[in-house]
Structures are given as C-alpha cells and as structure tokens.
C-alpha cells in the first residue's frame, strides 16, 4: 500500500467512526423525522441548566406612613428582591450546547478527504 492509500483508508475510517460516535452522544434526534430533518435540532449539551435557586427574597418591613427611615429601608429591600429575581432568571439562561450539524459536516469532510486520497492513489498508479 502506498502512503496515499494508507492515509485515505485511515481518514475514511476515522470519519465514519467519528460520525457513529458523535451521533451516539448527540441529543435531540427524533425517530419520526429521520436524521436530515432532526439535524437542525440535534446538539451536544456541554452544560445543562442546573442551579440552586436563590431565595425568592426577604420579607420587607411594614412601615407607618410618616417613618421616612423605615420607608427607605423598605425601598432598598424591594430593590434587593428585584435583583434576586433577575439573578434567578439569568442563572436559568446559562445553558451551553453545540449544534450537531457542525460535527456532522466535519465528519463528512473527513470521509470525502479519505475517498479523495484513495482516488488519487488509483490515478497515480495508472
């Protein structure tokens, strides 16, 4: 076997192996739709949304109308509670996933590169 044919076989096998392995770990495949229809929804989830929710807030004091100090504390307490609610929403959005279609495209390119090396071997032998 020449170097081109060895490289071609190795690239083809690596591409097929990566395709099978990456498909096994991807999430979002729907049997009813098939591979090409599911390709846009499939992804590798690197970090799922798992978090401990912060306490919903603290009870704010009930103040009489004329007590300005108490009203300032109550306003600060309400502002703090809004910040805590916003943090809970931000933490929920921290999900990291990579679309499977990029891995699929790289696998196909590797397979075609291997086939190209095999074809070049046959042309150079002639």
C-alpha positions in Angstrom: 0.0 0.0 0.0 1.2 3.5 -0.9 1.2 6.4 1.5 -1.8 7.9 -0.2 -3.9 4.8 0.2 -3.0 4.4 3.8 -3.9 8.0 4.6 -7.1 7.6 2.6 -8.2 4.4 4.5 -7.3 6.0 7.8 -9.2 9.2 7.1 -12.3 7.3 5.9 -12.3 5.1 8.9 -11.8 8.0 11.3 -14.6 9.9 9.6 -17.0 7.0 9.8 -16.0 6.3 13.4 -16.4 9.9 14.5 -19.8 10.0 12.7 -21.1 7.0 14.6 -19.6 8.1 18.0 -20.8 11.7 17.7 -24.3 10.6 16.7 -24.5 8.4 19.8 -23.8 11.3 22.1 -26.0 13.9 20.4 -29.3 14.8 21.9 -32.5 15.8 20.1 -32.8 13.0 17.5 -36.5 12.3 16.5 -37.1 8.9 15.0 -40.2 10.0 13.2 -38.4 12.8 11.3 -35.2 11.0 10.5 -31.6 12.2 10.5 -31.7 15.0 8.0 -34.8 16.5 9.4 -33.5 16.2 13.0 -30.1 17.6 12.1 -31.0 21.2 12.9 -32.4 20.3 16.4 -29.6 17.9 17.5 -26.9 19.2 19.8 -24.2 18.3 22.2 -25.1 19.7 25.6 -22.0 20.8 27.4 -23.7 22.3 30.4 -27.3 21.7 31.3 -29.3 24.2 33.3 -28.7 23.0 36.8 -28.7 25.6 39.5 -29.7 26.2 43.0 -32.4 28.9 43.0 -31.6 31.8 45.3 -34.0 32.6 48.0 -37.0 34.4 46.5 -36.4 37.4 48.6 -36.5 38.7 52.0 -39.6 39.9 53.8 -39.7 43.7 53.7 -40.8 45.7 56.8 -44.3 47.1 57.1 -43.9 50.8 57.8 -46.1 53.6 59.0 -46.6 56.4 56.6 -44.6 59.1 58.4 -41.5 57.0 59.2 -39.0 58.0 56.4 -36.2 55.8 57.6 -38.4 52.7 57.5 -39.7 53.7 54.0 -36.1 53.9 52.8 -35.3 50.5 54.2 -38.4 49.1 52.5 -37.5 50.6 49.2 -34.0 49.1 49.4 -35.4 45.8 50.4 -37.8 45.8 47.4 -34.9 46.8 45.1 -32.8 43.9 46.5 -35.7 41.5 45.9 -35.9 42.6 42.3 -32.2 42.0 41.8 -32.5 38.5 43.3 -35.4 37.7 40.9 -33.3 39.0 38.0 -30.3 36.8 39.1 -32.6 33.8 39.2 -33.7 34.5 35.6 -30.1 35.0 34.4 -28.9 31.8 36.0 -31.7 29.8 34.2 -30.4 31.0 30.9 -26.8 29.7 31.3 -27.1 26.7 29.1 -24.2 25.7 26.7 -24.8 23.5 23.7 -23.0 23.0 20.4 -25.2 22.1 17.4 -24.6 18.6 16.0 -24.7 19.8 12.4 -21.1 21.2 12.7 -19.7 17.9 13.8 -21.7 16.2 11.1 -20.2 18.5 8.4 -16.7 17.9 9.7 -17.2 14.1 9.7 -18.5 14.2 6.1 -15.5 16.3 5.0 -13.1 13.9 6.6 -14.7 10.9 4.9 -14.6 12.7 1.5 -10.9 13.6 2.1 -10.2 9.9 2.7 -12.0 9.0 -0.5 -10.1 11.6 -2.4 -6.8 10.2 -1.2 -7.9 6.7 -2.4 -8.9 8.1 -5.8 -5.5 9.9 -6.1 -3.7 6.6 -5.4 -5.5 4.9 -8.3 -4.8 7.8 -10.7 -1.1 7.9 -9.8 -0.8 4.1 -10.3 -2.1 4.4 -13.8 
